[in-house]
Each structure stands twice: as structure tokens, then as C-alpha cells.
Amino acid sequence: MGIKFLWGEVTELDGEKQIAHVKPMFSDHTEEVAFDYCVIAAGCTFGLFSKWGESLWAPTVNEGAIAESEWKHIDERFIEGRRRHIFEEHEKLAALNKKKANVLVVGAGFIGVEWVTELQHYFPNLKLTIMDFLPKCLGPLPQNAASYCDKYMKEHGIKCYYGMKYAPKEEGFWEKIGLTGEPDCTFVCIGTKASNWFMPKECLTGYNPLEEDKKEKDPKKRGPGGGGWIHVNKHLQVYKVNEDGSQSLWGNGHIFAI
């Protein structure tokens, strides 16, 4: 098919001109890549409380995110950088284990449950607590799975709290989950966040031209993680919201998002 691979980051997508602005790896300048059709498959991120969605569960690879990263000294665009970050986290956990530290895991979905049980297995001196807003762990999964995991965690000394919102700044919050104060370490394993920084705001769910500040107020329309998700129709064609609130296809209907 004559597929050409470009190693770089899309910094801007121009739907009107049907051009992608790409910054190739090892270059300080962007290049223009023209297209007839475009499929956006940018995925999402998992750091709900991070501006860039940064989390330990995925490498930090976007240029803007790297500049403001909590671990900007590591370049996770390369395997060696990712490996070094994993080693650093392991050393931190080993130190926490040695001091028998309190560790909180926020989110008792499959990621949170897997993580807290891994921590208990490999770092048995940690004092572990897991919490979730839903009334049980593994919320959308079968009840048998939730019951099994809840029983396993409690039998292994993991404190479980359900039906509670993570509110670290709220007075008395730590006492509600059995802690005397802020834990030594917190791992956030909840939610998803959009990663479509290269898209114009008119194509994203956080935008509403009819509001004074142009920001969508309805959380259902914004979607998870505060918005920023790409608008698509039933054919997965990207559309934009015009100044009068109407909708129209973006990029002549030749741009799709999956």
C-alpha cells in the first residue's frame, strides 16, 4: 500500500487545509503533511488530576507534557527512559516498604485492585488502603469478581473503603478512611482524560460558544475528565461547533476519530 511511517508528534491538525503539522523526532522544526483523509486514533490518558493526564501507567511522550512533567529528567519516548523511570519508582517503593509507610490507592477498579494487591505481595510491610466512590470494588464487573477481590484484599490486610469520594482537602477526610493524616504516598487509579491537544477547541467537548467564557457547563456534554473529547457523528466524522451553536463537518468530512 506504500505506507510511510513518520516518527514524530502531531502538534496541530488543520482541517480546513487538510494538513497535519508534525514535529519529527530529533528536529526542532515542524513539517506539513498533506492528506486526503485522516483517521485520529490518539487514545486517552489516565492522570485525572494532571493537566496533561500524566500518570505512572503510561509514558509521558508529548512535548508540552514533558516540559511540565513531574519526572521531566527522564525521556520516556525511549525504552531506556521508561526503564529508568520504572527503576526509580521501584526504589521509592522499597524505601516506603522499609519505613512501613501508609499508602493510599484511589480507585478500586481493575487497575487499582491489581495495583494494591501487587504492592501487598512485593512490599508486604506497606500499610495499604484502597477506596472508591462506588459501593463496591470492580464496579462494572460481575458481583462474584467483586466479592472475591474484596475478600482477598481484606484477608491480606488491605483496608477497603467504598462509597466515598476522594476529597483530600476536606476536613476530616483522612480520618474517614482510617488514617490520622495524609498518607506517605497516594496512587490515583481513576478516570480517563482526553489527549487531543493538537485539535482546535471548536471540535472538542469542553467548548461552548454560547457561554460567556466559551466553556461547556454541562458535565454530561463535556464527558469524562473535564472534557476535551472529539465531536463525531454516527459515521465517526469529526464535526465542529460554530459560533451560533450549530454543527458542521470539519475537514470536509474527510477527518475521522476513533
FENQUI-V531860 format. One record per residue. N is the residue number from 1. RES is the residue in three letters. PHI is phi in degrees with one decimal (* if undefined). OMEGA is omega in degrees with one decimal (none if undefined). Layout:
N_RES_PHI_OMEGA, N_RES_PHI_OMEGA
//
This chain:
1_MET_*_179.7, 2_GLY_73.1_-178.7, 3_ILE_-73.8_177.9, 4_LYS_-110.9_180.0, 5_PHE_-95.8_176.8, 6_LEU_-113.4_179.0, 7_TRP_-91.9_-177.9, 8_GLY_-179.6_-178.0, 9_GLU_-115.6_173.9, 10_VAL_-76.8_-178.6, 11_THR_-94.6_179.1, 12_GLU_-159.8_175.4, 13_LEU_-117.2_-178.4, 14_ASP_-101.9_-176.8, 15_GLY_-73.5_-178.2, 16_GLU_-68.4_180.0, 17_LYS_-92.2_-176.9, 18_GLN_54.6_-179.9, 19_ILE_-134.2_172.9, 20_ALA_-103.9_175.6, 21_HIS_-92.0_-173.6, 22_VAL_-117.0_174.5, 23_LYS_-101.2_-177.6, 24_PRO_-66.3_174.9, 25_MET_-60.3_179.3, 26_PHE_68.0_176.6, 27_SER_-129.2_177.9, 28_ASP_-95.0_-175.1, 29_HIS_-122.2_176.8, 30_THR_-90.5_177.2, 31_GLU_-119.6_177.6, 32_GLU_-97.7_179.1, 33_VAL_-118.6_-179.1, 34_ALA_-80.6_179.5, 35_PHE_-147.8_171.8, 36_ASP_-91.1_176.8, 37_TYR_-134.0_-178.8, 38_CYS_-138.9_174.7, 39_VAL_-115.1_178.9, 40_ILE_-94.5_178.7, 41_ALA_-133.0_-171.3, 42_ALA_-83.6_179.1, 43_GLY_69.2_-179.2, 44_CYS_-147.2_176.6, 45_THR_-121.4_-170.9, 46_PHE_-124.2_-179.7, 47_GLY_-87.6_-172.4, 48_LEU_-60.0_-176.0, 49_PHE_-98.6_178.5, 50_SER_-103.4_178.5, 51_LYS_-53.7_-177.0, 52_TRP_-97.4_-177.3, 53_GLY_73.5_-176.9, 54_GLU_-67.8_177.2, 55_SER_-152.7_178.8, 56_LEU_-73.5_-171.9, 57_TRP_-83.0_178.6, 58_ALA_-149.6_179.8, 59_PRO_-67.2_174.7, 60_THR_-88.5_-171.0, 61_VAL_-124.4_-178.3, 62_ASN_-78.8_-173.5, 63_GLU_-56.9_-179.3, 64_GLY_-64.4_-179.9, 65_ALA_-68.4_179.9, 66_ILE_-60.8_-177.7, 67_ALA_-63.0_-178.1, 68_GLU_-112.6_-175.0, 69_SER_-67.8_174.0, 70_GLU_-72.0_177.8, 71_TRP_-131.0_-176.2, 72_LYS_-65.9_178.9, 73_HIS_-75.3_-179.1, 74_ILE_-116.6_177.5, 75_ASP_-99.8_-175.7, 76_GLU_-82.6_173.7, 77_ARG_-72.4_-179.6, 78_PHE_-117.4_-178.4, 79_ILE_-57.5_-178.9, 80_GLU_-62.6_177.9, 81_GLY_-64.7_178.1, 82_ARG_-63.5_-179.9, 83_ARG_-61.9_-179.7, 84_ARG_-63.8_178.3, 85_HIS_-65.1_178.0, 86_ILE_-60.9_177.3, 87_PHE_-61.3_179.6, 88_GLU_-61.2_179.9, 89_GLU_-64.5_178.4, 90_HIS_-62.3_179.4, 91_GLU_-64.2_177.8, 92_LYS_-62.9_-179.6, 93_LEU_-66.0_178.3, 94_ALA_-62.0_178.7, 95_ALA_-67.6_177.5, 96_LEU_-64.4_179.3, 97_ASN_-62.8_-178.6, 98_LYS_-63.9_-178.4, 99_LYS_-92.6_179.9, 100_LYS_54.5_-173.1, 101_ALA_-76.6_173.1, 102_ASN_-86.7_-179.6, 103_VAL_-126.8_179.1, 104_LEU_-111.0_173.1, 105_VAL_-110.7_-179.4, 106_VAL_-95.6_-177.9, 107_GLY_109.9_-178.7, 108_ALA_-110.6_170.2, 109_GLY_-77.8_-175.6, 110_PHE_-65.4_178.7, 111_ILE_-69.9_-179.2, 112_GLY_-63.1_179.8, 113_VAL_-65.1_178.2, 114_GLU_-61.2_-176.5, 115_TRP_-66.8_-176.6, 116_VAL_-67.0_178.1, 117_THR_-74.4_174.3, 118_GLU_-65.2_178.1, 119_LEU_-60.1_-179.3, 120_GLN_-64.5_-176.8, 121_HIS_-70.9_-173.8, 122_TYR_-91.4_179.8, 123_PHE_-130.9_-170.0, 124_PRO_-65.9_179.9, 125_ASN_-84.3_-179.8, 126_LEU_-67.7_174.0, 127_LYS_-96.2_-167.2, 128_LEU_-104.2_175.3, 129_THR_-134.0_175.9, 130_ILE_-128.1_-178.8, 131_MET_-140.5_178.9, 132_ASP_-153.7_179.6, 133_PHE_-72.0_-179.9, 134_LEU_-76.6_-176.1, 135_PRO_-75.0_178.9, 136_LYS_-155.4_174.6, 137_CYS_-78.2_179.3, 138_LEU_49.7_-173.5, 139_GLY_-36.9_-175.0, 140_PRO_-83.6_-177.2, 141_LEU_-90.7_-177.9, 142_PRO_-56.2_-178.5, 143_GLN_-59.5_179.5, 144_ASN_-59.8_179.4, 145_ALA_-66.8_179.9, 146_ALA_-63.9_-179.2, 147_SER_-64.0_-179.9, 148_TYR_-62.0_-177.0, 149_CYS_-68.4_178.5, 150_ASP_-62.3_179.1, 151_LYS_-63.2_-179.5, 152_TYR_-61.5_-177.2, 153_MET_-62.6_-178.4, 154_LYS_-66.3_178.4, 155_GLU_-66.9_-179.6, 156_HIS_-102.0_172.3, 157_GLY_79.2_178.4, 158_ILE_-90.0_179.4, 159_LYS_-78.1_-175.5, 160_CYS_-118.6_178.2, 161_TYR_-130.4_-178.3, 162_TYR_-121.5_179.1, 163_GLY_67.9_-178.6, 164_MET_-132.5_178.2, 165_LYS_-84.9_176.9, 166_TYR_-73.4_-176.8, 167_ALA_-136.8_-173.7, 168_PRO_-62.4_-178.8, 169_LYS_-92.4_-178.7, 170_GLU_-81.0_-178.3, 171_GLU_-62.1_178.3, 172_GLY_82.6_-176.9, 173_PHE_-63.0_-175.2, 174_TRP_-61.8_179.8, 175_GLU_-65.2_-179.6, 176_LYS_-65.9_179.0, 177_ILE_-111.5_171.9, 178_GLY_76.9_179.7, 179_LEU_-112.6_178.9, 180_THR_-89.2_180.0, 181_GLY_-176.1_-179.1, 182_GLU_-59.7_-179.4, 183_PRO_-68.4_179.1, 184_ASP_-67.1_-178.4, 185_CYS_-153.6_178.0, 186_THR_-126.7_175.2, 187_PHE_-112.2_-179.4, 188_VAL_-95.8_-177.3, 189_CYS_-124.9_-178.5, 190_ILE_-129.0_168.6, 191_GLY_69.4_175.3, 192_THR_-129.8_-179.4, 193_LYS_-136.6_-179.7, 194_ALA_-67.3_179.1, 195_SER_-132.3_-175.9, 196_ASN_-115.2_-174.4, 197_TRP_-65.4_-177.4, 198_PHE_-83.3_-176.7, 199_MET_-93.2_175.2, 200_PRO_-67.9_-174.8, 201_LYS_-60.9_-178.2, 202_GLU_-63.8_-178.5, 203_CYS_-98.2_-173.5, 204_LEU_-113.5_-172.3, 205_THR_-70.2_-179.8, 206_GLY_-79.4_-173.4, 207_TYR_-101.8_174.6, 208_ASN_-144.4_-175.8, 209_PRO_-65.9_-178.1, 210_LEU_-84.8_175.5, 211_GLU_-87.4_-177.2, 212_GLU_-59.7_-179.5, 213_ASP_-95.6_177.8, 214_LYS_67.1_-178.4, 215_LYS_-110.7_179.5, 216_GLU_-67.8_-177.7, 217_LYS_-96.0_-177.9, 218_ASP_-77.8_-178.3, 219_PRO_-62.1_178.5, 220_LYS_-69.1_178.3, 221_LYS_-78.8_177.8, 222_ARG_-68.2_-175.9, 223_GLY_87.7_-175.8, 224_PRO_-61.6_172.3, 225_GLY_67.1_177.2, 226_GLY_87.9_177.5, 227_GLY_99.4_-178.9, 228_GLY_93.8_179.1, 229_TRP_-84.8_-174.9, 230_ILE_-78.7_175.3, 231_HIS_-72.3_173.8, 232_VAL_-136.7_174.2, 233_ASN_-93.6_-177.1, 234_LYS_-68.3_177.3, 235_HIS_-98.1_-178.5, 236_LEU_67.5_174.8, 237_GLN_-77.9_179.9, 238_VAL_-74.1_174.4, 239_TYR_-125.9_179.3, 240_LYS_-116.5_176.4, 241_VAL_-101.4_-177.3, 242_ASN_-80.5_-176.2, 243_GLU_-58.8_-179.5, 244_ASP_-90.4_179.0, 245_GLY_92.1_178.2, 246_SER_-75.8_-178.0, 247_GLN_-118.8_175.7, 248_SER_-149.5_-179.6, 249_LEU_-62.2_179.8, 250_TRP_-104.6_-179.5, 251_GLY_69.3_178.5, 252_ASN_59.8_179.9, 253_GLY_76.9_-177.8, 254_HIS_-97.5_-179.2, 255_ILE_-117.0_-176.2, 256_PHE_-122.1_177.2, 257_ALA_-130.3_-178.8, 258_ILE_-126.3_none
//
